């Protein structure tokens, strides 16, 4: 598993064609950002802004007591196990566990965003504190 800061992950995901990797015409699968936080976190804290990225944003909650459900949802959403996956949570802990599960399920290119969406510890400042694009998405039925 690779370890990235939020800023390093952004450099892989941003829309700027001069800086983004995995352009559609090079044949390589684009990375997917997998946010493993909970629906209340997505709703109240925010999400990385998918409109500002070349990569899709996939939201699948990781919970320690529902690991098999997480793996099944990931395999259904991303059947190509060569697709680079970048895992994000609040602080880098849940995303670390989710990334390990993805590796064990056979995904070949897995990264953990170690400073998470909110935190300002470790090698980076976190997605939001780094000023990276984020948005709020009210969840239907909430």
ABEGO torsion letter per residue (X at the ends): XBBBBAAAAAAAABABAAABBGBAAAGBBBBBBBBABBAAAAAAAEBBBAAABABBBBBBBBBAAAAAAAAAAAAAABABAABBBBBBBAAGAAAAAAAAAAAAAGBABBBBBAAEAABBBEABAEAAAAGBBBBBBBBBGX
